[in-house]
């Protein structure tokens, strides 16, 4: 069960590294615009904000990886709670799909880690 929980944490960390890449490096490129349905004008105007958001996603991924490397459930739980809160907030304020792409995987990993500690 611990392997499944840790695998879920790795998945969430990888998702957040992907979010970092899109938001920091591809936001104002065709891939980022297509992913988020943006016009070139909007993506250019919001690129700095997106990069800041991407940085935060990178911190979440780093914290999850730190928890995995340390074998510390409390670190994993803390960062997974942060992921879920950010996902719920984003889902209700920005785009509903954030609930499914960020909050749901985070919640499932959180439950698995909690059950295996």
DSSP file (Angstrom, degrees, kcal/mol; ACC not computed):
  #  RESIDUE AA STRUCTURE BP1 BP2  ACC     N-H-->O    O-->H-N    N-H-->O    O-->H-N    TCO  KAPPA ALPHA  PHI   PSI    X-CA   Y-CA   Z-CA
    1    1 A X     >        0   0    0      0, 0.0     4,-2.4     0, 0.0     5,-0.2   0.000 360.0 360.0 360.0 -35.2    0.0    0.0    0.0
    2    2 A X  H  >  +     0   0    0      1,-0.2     4,-2.7     2,-0.2     5,-0.2   0.878 360.0  54.1 -62.6 -37.2    2.9    2.3    0.7
    3    3 A X  H  > S+     0   0    0      2,-0.2     4,-2.3     1,-0.2    -1,-0.2   0.908 109.0  48.2 -62.7 -41.9    4.1    1.9   -2.8
    4    4 A X  H  > S+     0   0    0      2,-0.2     4,-2.1     1,-0.2    -2,-0.2   0.924 112.6  48.4 -64.9 -44.7    0.7    2.9   -4.2
    5    5 A X  H  X S+     0   0    0     -4,-2.4     4,-2.0     1,-0.2   108,-0.2   0.932 113.5  46.4 -62.0 -46.3    0.6    6.0   -2.0
    6    6 A X  H  X S+     0   0    0     -4,-2.7     4,-2.4     1,-0.2    -1,-0.2   0.867 109.9  54.3 -66.1 -35.4    4.1    7.0   -2.9
    7    7 A X  H  X S+     0   0    0     -4,-2.3     4,-2.3    -5,-0.2    -1,-0.2   0.890 107.4  50.7 -63.5 -38.6    3.4    6.4   -6.6
    8    8 A X  H  X S+     0   0    0     -4,-2.1     4,-2.2     2,-0.2    -2,-0.2   0.889 109.5  50.6 -65.7 -38.8    0.3    8.7   -6.3
    9    9 A X  H  X S+     0   0    0     -4,-2.0     4,-2.5     2,-0.2    -2,-0.2   0.911 109.4  50.8 -64.7 -42.2    2.6   11.4   -4.7
   10   10 A X  H  X S+     0   0    0     -4,-2.4     4,-2.7     2,-0.2    -2,-0.2   0.917 108.8  52.3 -60.6 -43.2    5.1   11.1   -7.5
   11   11 A X  H  X S+     0   0    0     -4,-2.3     4,-2.5     1,-0.2    -2,-0.2   0.921 110.2  47.4 -59.1 -45.1    2.2   11.5  -10.0
   12   12 A X  H  X S+     0   0    0     -4,-2.2     4,-2.1     2,-0.2    -1,-0.2   0.906 112.2  50.2 -64.1 -41.3    1.0   14.7   -8.3
   13   13 A X  H  X S+     0   0    0     -4,-2.5     4,-1.9     2,-0.2    -2,-0.2   0.918 111.0  48.7 -63.0 -42.9    4.6   16.0   -8.2
   14   14 A X  H  X S+     0   0    0     -4,-2.7     4,-2.2     2,-0.2    -2,-0.2   0.902 108.8  53.7 -64.7 -40.9    5.1   15.3  -11.9
   15   15 A X  H  X S+     0   0    0     -4,-2.5     4,-2.4     1,-0.2    -1,-0.2   0.924 109.5  48.6 -56.7 -44.1    1.8   17.0  -12.7
   16   16 A X  H  X S+     0   0    0     -4,-2.1     4,-2.3     1,-0.2    -1,-0.2   0.818 107.7  53.4 -70.9 -29.6    3.0   20.1  -10.9
   17   17 A X  H  X S+     0   0    0     -4,-1.9     4,-2.3     2,-0.2    -1,-0.2   0.876 109.5  50.3 -67.7 -36.1    6.3   20.0  -12.7
   18   18 A X  H  X S+     0   0    0     -4,-2.2     4,-2.5     2,-0.2    -2,-0.2   0.913 109.3  49.9 -64.6 -42.8    4.2   20.0  -15.9
   19   19 A X  H  X S+     0   0    0     -4,-2.4     4,-2.8     1,-0.2     5,-0.3   0.916 109.7  52.5 -60.8 -42.2    2.2   22.9  -14.7
   20   20 A X  H  X S+     0   0    0     -4,-2.3     4,-2.8     1,-0.2     5,-0.4   0.941 109.5  48.7 -57.0 -48.5    5.4   24.7  -13.9
   21   21 A X  H  X>S+     0   0    0     -4,-2.3     4,-2.2     1,-0.2     5,-1.1   0.925 114.7  43.6 -61.1 -46.5    6.7   24.1  -17.4
   22   22 A X  I  X>S+     0   0    0     -4,-2.5     4,-0.9     3,-0.2     5,-0.5   0.945 119.2  42.3 -64.4 -47.1    3.6   25.3  -19.2
   23   23 A X  I  <5S+     0   0    0     -4,-2.8    -2,-0.2    -5,-0.2    -1,-0.2   0.835 124.5  33.7 -73.0 -32.5    3.1   28.4  -17.0
   24   24 A X  I  <5S+     0   0    0     -4,-2.8    -3,-0.2    -5,-0.3    -2,-0.2   0.834 134.6  16.3 -91.5 -34.4    6.7   29.5  -16.9
   25   25 A X  I  <5S+     0   0    0     -4,-2.2    -3,-0.2    -5,-0.4    -2,-0.1   0.684 130.1  33.6-117.1 -23.2    8.1   28.5  -20.3
   26   26 A X  I ><<S+     0   0    0     -5,-1.1     3,-1.5    -4,-0.9     6,-1.1   0.342  81.4 102.5-120.3   6.3    5.2   27.9  -22.7
   27   27 A X  T 3 <S+     0   0    0     -5,-0.5     9,-0.1     1,-0.3    -4,-0.1   0.916  90.1  39.2 -57.2 -47.6    2.5   30.3  -21.6
   28   28 A X  T 3  S+     0   0    0      4,-0.1    -1,-0.3    -4,-0.1     2,-0.3  -0.098 105.2  85.9 -98.4  35.2    3.1   32.8  -24.4
   29   29 A X  S <> S-     0   0    0     -3,-1.5     4,-2.7     1,-0.0     5,-0.3  -0.840  95.2 -97.4-126.1 164.7    3.7   30.1  -27.1
   30   30 A X  H  > S+     0   0    0     -2,-0.3     4,-2.5     1,-0.2     5,-0.2   0.862 121.9  53.6 -53.0 -39.6    1.2   28.2  -29.3
   31   31 A X  H  > S+     0   0    0      2,-0.2     4,-2.6     1,-0.2    -1,-0.2   0.942 112.1  43.3 -62.6 -47.1    1.2   25.2  -26.9
   32   32 A X  H  > S+     0   0    0     -6,-1.1     4,-2.1     2,-0.2    -2,-0.2   0.910 114.3  50.2 -64.9 -42.6    0.3   27.3  -23.9
   33   33 A X  H  X>S+     0   0    0     -4,-2.7     5,-2.3    -7,-0.3     4,-0.8   0.905 113.8  45.4 -63.5 -40.4   -2.3   29.3  -25.7
   34   34 A X  H  <5S+     0   0    0     -4,-2.5     3,-0.4    -5,-0.3    -2,-0.2   0.916 111.0  53.4 -68.0 -42.6   -3.9   26.2  -27.1
   35   35 A X  H  <5S+     0   0    0     -4,-2.6    -2,-0.2     1,-0.2    -1,-0.2   0.893 122.8  27.9 -58.9 -41.5   -3.8   24.4  -23.7
   36   36 A X  H  <5S-     0   0    0     -4,-2.1    -1,-0.2    -5,-0.2    -2,-0.2   0.349 106.6-118.7-106.4   5.4   -5.6   27.3  -22.0
   37   37 A X  T  <5 +     0   0    0     -4,-0.8     2,-0.3    -3,-0.4    -3,-0.2   0.930  59.1 155.2  61.4  48.7   -7.6   28.7  -24.9
   38   38 A X      < -     0   0    0     -5,-2.3     2,-0.2    -6,-0.2    -1,-0.2  -0.742  43.8-123.4-110.2 154.4   -5.9   32.1  -24.9
   39   39 A X     >  -     0   0    0     -2,-0.3     4,-2.6     1,-0.1     5,-0.2  -0.553  33.4-110.7 -82.3 158.6   -5.4   34.8  -27.5
   40   40 A X  H  > S+     0   0    0      1,-0.2     4,-2.1     2,-0.2     5,-0.2   0.881 119.6  53.0 -57.5 -37.1   -1.8   35.9  -28.2
   41   41 A X  H  > S+     0   0    0      2,-0.2     4,-2.3     1,-0.2    -1,-0.2   0.928 110.9  45.1 -64.5 -44.8   -2.6   39.3  -26.6
   42   42 A X  H  > S+     0   0    0      2,-0.2     4,-2.0     1,-0.2    -2,-0.2   0.929 113.0  49.6 -66.7 -44.6   -3.9   37.7  -23.4
   43   43 A X  H  X S+     0   0    0     -4,-2.6     4,-0.5     1,-0.2    -1,-0.2   0.891 112.6  48.0 -63.9 -37.5   -1.1   35.2  -23.1
   44   44 A X  H >< S+     0   0    0     -4,-2.1     3,-0.7    -5,-0.2     4,-0.3   0.923 113.0  48.0 -66.7 -43.1    1.5   38.0  -23.5
   45   45 A X  H 3< S+     0   0    0     -4,-2.3     3,-0.2     1,-0.2     4,-0.2   0.801 119.3  38.4 -68.2 -29.4   -0.2   40.3  -21.0
   46   46 A X  H 3X S+     0   0    0     -4,-2.0     4,-2.4    -5,-0.2    -1,-0.2   0.337  83.6 104.3-105.1   7.0   -0.5   37.6  -18.4
   47   47 A X  H <X S+     0   0    0     -3,-0.7     4,-2.4    -4,-0.5     5,-0.2   0.869  80.0  51.1 -59.9 -40.3    2.8   35.8  -18.9
   48   48 A X  H  > S+     0   0    0     -4,-0.3     4,-1.9    -3,-0.2    -1,-0.2   0.915 111.8  47.2 -66.0 -41.4    4.4   37.3  -15.8
   49   49 A X  H  > S+     0   0    0     -4,-0.2     4,-2.1     1,-0.2    -2,-0.2   0.910 112.2  50.4 -64.3 -41.1    1.5   36.3  -13.6
   50   50 A X  H  X S+     0   0    0     -4,-2.4     4,-2.7     1,-0.2    -2,-0.2   0.895 107.7  53.2 -64.5 -39.7    1.5   32.8  -15.1
   51   51 A X  H  X S+     0   0    0     -4,-2.4     4,-2.1     2,-0.2    -1,-0.2   0.896 108.5  50.2 -62.8 -39.5    5.3   32.4  -14.4
   52   52 A X  H  X S+     0   0    0     -4,-1.9     4,-1.7     2,-0.2    -1,-0.2   0.915 111.2  48.6 -63.1 -43.1    4.7   33.3  -10.8
   53   53 A X  H  X S+     0   0    0     -4,-2.1     4,-1.9     1,-0.2    -2,-0.2   0.900 109.4  53.2 -63.2 -41.1    2.0   30.7  -10.6
   54   54 A X  H  X S+     0   0    0     -4,-2.7     4,-2.0     1,-0.2    -1,-0.2   0.878 104.3  55.8 -62.0 -38.0    4.3   28.2  -12.2
   55   55 A X  H  X S+     0   0    0     -4,-2.1     4,-2.0     1,-0.2    -1,-0.2   0.912 106.1  50.5 -60.9 -42.7    7.0   28.9   -9.6
   56   56 A X  H  X S+     0   0    0     -4,-1.7     4,-2.1     1,-0.2    -1,-0.2   0.894 107.8  53.1 -62.5 -39.5    4.5   28.1   -6.9
   57   57 A X  H  X S+     0   0    0     -4,-1.9     4,-2.2     1,-0.2    -1,-0.2   0.877 107.0  53.1 -63.3 -35.8    3.6   24.8   -8.6
   58   58 A X  H  X S+     0   0    0     -4,-2.0     4,-2.6     2,-0.2    -2,-0.2   0.889 106.3  52.2 -64.5 -39.1    7.3   24.0   -8.7
   59   59 A X  H  X S+     0   0    0     -4,-2.0     4,-2.4     2,-0.2    -2,-0.2   0.890 108.2  51.5 -63.8 -38.6    7.6   24.6   -4.9
   60   60 A X  H  X S+     0   0    0     -4,-2.1     4,-2.2     2,-0.2    -2,-0.2   0.933 111.2  47.4 -62.7 -44.9    4.7   22.2   -4.4
   61   61 A X  H  X S+     0   0    0     -4,-2.2     4,-2.4     1,-0.2    -2,-0.2   0.913 111.8  50.8 -61.9 -42.7    6.5   19.6   -6.5
   62   62 A X  H  X S+     0   0    0     -4,-2.6     4,-2.4     1,-0.2    -1,-0.2   0.904 109.9  49.7 -62.6 -42.0    9.7   20.1   -4.6
   63   63 A X  H  X S+     0   0    0     -4,-2.4     4,-2.3     2,-0.2    -1,-0.2   0.899 110.8  49.3 -64.3 -40.6    8.0   19.8   -1.3
   64   64 A X  H  X S+     0   0    0     -4,-2.2     4,-2.0     2,-0.2    -2,-0.2   0.913 111.9  48.5 -65.0 -41.6    6.3   16.5   -2.3
   65   65 A X  H  X S+     0   0    0     -4,-2.4     4,-2.9     2,-0.2     5,-0.2   0.879 109.3  53.4 -66.3 -36.7    9.6   15.2   -3.6
   66   66 A X  H  X S+     0   0    0     -4,-2.4     4,-2.4     1,-0.2     6,-0.2   0.920 108.5  50.0 -62.4 -43.3   11.3   16.2   -0.3
   67   67 A X  H  X>S+     0   0    0     -4,-2.3     5,-1.8     2,-0.2     4,-0.9   0.886 112.1  47.9 -62.2 -38.5    8.6   14.3    1.6
   68   68 A X  H  <5S+     0   0    0     -4,-2.0     3,-0.4     2,-0.2    -2,-0.2   0.938 112.9  47.0 -66.4 -47.0    9.2   11.2   -0.6
   69   69 A X  H  <5S+     0   0    0     -4,-2.9    -2,-0.2     1,-0.2    -1,-0.2   0.857 116.3  44.7 -65.1 -34.8   13.0   11.3   -0.2
   70   70 A X  H  <5S-     0   0    0     -4,-2.4    -1,-0.2    -5,-0.2    -2,-0.2   0.647 102.9-132.2 -81.5 -14.9   12.7   11.8    3.6
   71   71 A X  T  <5 +     0   0    0     -4,-0.9     2,-0.7    -3,-0.4    -3,-0.2   0.818  56.3 148.5  66.2  29.3   10.1    9.1    3.9
   72   72 A X     >< -     0   0    0     -5,-1.8     4,-1.8    -6,-0.2     3,-0.4  -0.859  36.5-168.0-106.3 109.0    8.1   11.6    6.0
   73   73 A X  H  > S+     0   0    0     -2,-0.7     4,-3.0     1,-0.2     5,-0.2   0.840  87.0  60.5 -63.1 -33.7    4.3   11.3    5.8
   74   74 A X  H  > S+     0   0    0      2,-0.2     4,-2.2     1,-0.2    -1,-0.2   0.877 105.5  47.3 -65.9 -35.5    3.8   14.6    7.6
   75   75 A X  H  > S+     0   0    0     -3,-0.4     4,-2.4     2,-0.2     5,-0.2   0.929 113.7  48.0 -67.9 -44.8    5.7   16.5    4.8
   76   76 A X  H  X S+     0   0    0     -4,-1.8     4,-2.4     1,-0.2    -2,-0.2   0.925 112.6  49.0 -60.7 -44.3    3.8   14.7    2.1
   77   77 A X  H  X S+     0   0    0     -4,-3.0     4,-2.5     2,-0.2     5,-0.2   0.919 109.7  51.7 -63.0 -44.2    0.5   15.4    3.9
   78   78 A X  H  X S+     0   0    0     -4,-2.2     4,-2.0     1,-0.2    -2,-0.2   0.952 114.3  41.7 -57.5 -50.9    1.3   19.1    4.3
   79   79 A X  H  X S+     0   0    0     -4,-2.4     4,-2.2     1,-0.2    -1,-0.2   0.844 112.9  53.5 -70.7 -31.6    2.1   19.6    0.7
   80   80 A X  H  X S+     0   0    0     -4,-2.4     4,-2.5    -5,-0.2    -1,-0.2   0.886 107.4  51.5 -67.9 -37.4   -0.8   17.5   -0.6
   81   81 A X  H  X S+     0   0    0     -4,-2.5     4,-2.7     2,-0.2    -2,-0.2   0.917 109.5  50.8 -61.8 -42.1   -3.2   19.6    1.5
   82   82 A X  H  X S+     0   0    0     -4,-2.0     4,-2.6    -5,-0.2    -2,-0.2   0.912 109.8  50.4 -60.0 -42.7   -1.6   22.7   -0.1
   83   83 A X  H  X S+     0   0    0     -4,-2.2     4,-2.6     2,-0.2    -2,-0.2   0.927 111.8  47.2 -60.8 -46.2   -2.2   21.1   -3.5
   84   84 A X  H  X S+     0   0    0     -4,-2.5     4,-2.7     2,-0.2     5,-0.2   0.927 112.7  48.3 -64.8 -45.0   -5.8   20.3   -2.7
   85   85 A X  H  X S+     0   0    0     -4,-2.7     4,-2.6     1,-0.2     5,-0.2   0.937 113.9  46.7 -60.8 -46.6   -6.5   23.8   -1.4
   86   86 A X  H  X S+     0   0    0     -4,-2.6     4,-2.7    -5,-0.2    -1,-0.2   0.900 113.3  50.0 -62.2 -40.4   -4.9   25.5   -4.4
   87   87 A X  H  X S+     0   0    0     -4,-2.6     4,-2.3    -5,-0.2    -2,-0.2   0.899 111.7  46.6 -65.9 -41.9   -6.8   23.2   -6.7
   88   88 A X  H  X S+     0   0    0     -4,-2.7     4,-1.7     2,-0.2    -2,-0.2   0.928 114.2  48.2 -66.1 -44.5  -10.2   23.9   -5.1
   89   89 A X  H  X S+     0   0    0     -4,-2.6     4,-1.8    -5,-0.2     5,-0.3   0.945 114.6  45.2 -60.6 -48.3   -9.5   27.6   -5.1
   90   90 A X  H  X>S+     0   0    0     -4,-2.7     4,-2.6     1,-0.2     5,-1.9   0.865 109.8  56.2 -63.5 -36.2   -8.5   27.5   -8.7
   91   91 A X  H  <5S+     0   0    0     -4,-2.3    -1,-0.2     1,-0.2    -2,-0.2   0.832 115.0  37.2 -65.5 -32.7  -11.4   25.4   -9.7
   92   92 A X  H  <5S+     0   0    0     -4,-1.7    -1,-0.2    -3,-0.2    -2,-0.2   0.678 128.0  32.4 -93.2 -18.8  -13.9   27.8   -8.2
   93   93 A X  H  <5S+     0   0    0     -4,-1.8    -3,-0.2    -5,-0.2    -2,-0.2   0.704 131.4  14.7-110.6 -23.9  -12.1   31.1   -9.3
   94   94 A X  T  <5S-     0   0    0     -4,-2.6     2,-0.3    -5,-0.3    -3,-0.2   0.778 123.6 -10.3-116.9 -63.1  -10.4   30.3  -12.5
   95   95 A X    > < -     0   0    0     -5,-1.9     3,-2.0     1,-0.1     4,-0.4  -0.971  48.7-138.1-151.5 127.1  -11.3   27.2  -14.4
   96   96 A X  T >> S+     0   0    0     -2,-0.3     3,-1.8     1,-0.3     4,-0.5   0.813  99.7  68.7 -56.7 -34.0  -13.5   24.3  -13.3
   97   97 A X  H >> S+     0   0    0      1,-0.3     4,-2.3     2,-0.2     3,-0.6   0.701  82.4  74.9 -63.7 -17.8  -11.1   21.7  -14.8
   98   98 A X  H <>>S+     0   0    0     -3,-2.0     4,-2.3     1,-0.2     5,-1.7   0.827  87.3  62.6 -63.2 -29.8   -8.5   22.6  -12.2
   99   99 A X  I <4>S+     0   0    0     -3,-1.8     5,-2.4    -4,-0.4    -1,-0.2   0.897 112.3  35.0 -58.9 -39.3  -10.7   20.6   -9.7
  100  100 A X  I <<5S+     0   0    0     -3,-0.6     5,-0.4    -4,-0.5    -2,-0.2   0.794 121.8  44.7 -87.7 -30.1  -10.1   17.5  -11.8
  101  101 A X  I  <5S+     0   0    0     -4,-2.3    -3,-0.2     3,-0.1    -2,-0.2   0.760 133.8   8.0 -86.7 -26.0   -6.5   18.1  -12.9
  102  102 A X  I  X5S+     0   0    0     -4,-2.3     4,-1.8    -5,-0.2    -3,-0.2   0.738 127.6  44.1-121.1 -54.7   -5.1   19.3   -9.6
  103  103 A X  I  ><S+     0   0    0     -5,-1.7     4,-2.8   -16,-0.2    -3,-0.2   0.918 112.0  50.6 -68.1 -43.8   -7.4   18.9   -6.6
  104  104 A X  H  ><S+     0   0    0     -5,-2.4     4,-2.6    -6,-0.2     5,-0.2   0.944 112.6  44.1 -64.6 -49.4   -8.7   15.4   -7.4
  105  105 A X  H  > S+     0   0    0     -5,-0.4     4,-2.4     1,-0.2    -1,-0.2   0.909 115.8  50.5 -60.1 -38.4   -5.2   13.7   -7.9
  106  106 A X  H  X S+     0   0    0     -4,-1.8     4,-2.5     2,-0.2    -2,-0.2   0.910 110.7  48.4 -63.2 -42.1   -4.0   15.6   -4.8
  107  107 A X  H  X S+     0   0    0     -4,-2.8     4,-2.6     2,-0.2    -2,-0.2   0.916 111.6  49.1 -65.3 -43.4   -6.9   14.4   -2.7
  108  108 A X  H  X S+     0   0    0     -4,-2.6     4,-2.2     2,-0.2    -2,-0.2   0.927 113.6  46.3 -62.9 -44.1   -6.5   10.8   -3.8
  109  109 A X  H  X S+     0   0    0     -4,-2.4     4,-2.8    -5,-0.2     5,-0.2   0.905 111.1  53.6 -63.8 -40.3   -2.8   10.9   -3.0
  110  110 A X  H  X S+     0   0    0     -4,-2.5     4,-2.7     1,-0.2    -2,-0.2   0.929 109.3  47.5 -59.4 -46.7   -3.6   12.6    0.3
  111  111 A X  H  X S+     0   0    0     -4,-2.6     4,-2.3     2,-0.2    -1,-0.2   0.910 112.9  49.0 -62.3 -42.3   -6.0    9.8    1.3
  112  112 A X  H  X S+     0   0    0     -4,-2.2     4,-1.2     2,-0.2    -2,-0.2   0.925 113.3  45.9 -64.7 -44.1   -3.6    7.1    0.3
  113  113 A X  H  X S+     0   0    0     -4,-2.8     4,-0.6  -108,-0.2     3,-0.5   0.928 112.9  50.6 -64.4 -43.4   -0.7    8.7    2.3
  114  114 A X  H >< S+     0   0    0     -4,-2.7     3,-0.9    -5,-0.2    -2,-0.2   0.901 109.8  50.3 -61.1 -41.1   -2.9    9.2    5.3
  115  115 A X  H 3< S+     0   0    0     -4,-2.3    -1,-0.2     1,-0.2    -2,-0.2   0.736 111.4  49.1 -70.4 -21.9   -4.2    5.6    5.2
  116  116 A X  H 3<        0   0    0     -4,-1.2    -1,-0.2    -3,-0.5    -2,-0.2   0.425 360.0 360.0 -99.0   1.7   -0.6    4.2    5.1
  117  117 A X    <<        0   0    0     -3,-0.9    -1,-0.2    -4,-0.6    -2,-0.1   0.519 360.0 360.0 -85.1 360.0    1.0    6.2    7.9
